[in-house]
Amino acid sequence: MKANDLRKMSQEDLVKKEKDLREDYFKLKFQHGIRRLENSAHLSELRKDIARVQTVRTELAQAE
């Protein structure tokens, strides 16, 4: 996910996107605790995507 794509989204969409990413991250982390994942790098990708969403939300909040 690119930061430019996130900047085009509204504040409400960003909140929903962050919530969805956090749910996906939690599910994968839980699965990883039970058994091995096929692609454990996906966990770090999700963490980075969550951080990108938070960064864009902070930028929008400061711009107001």
Secondary structure, 3 states (H helix, E strand, C coil): CCHHHHHCCCHHHHHHHHHHHHHHHHHHHHHHHHCCCCCCHHHHHHHHHHHHHHHHHHHHHHHC
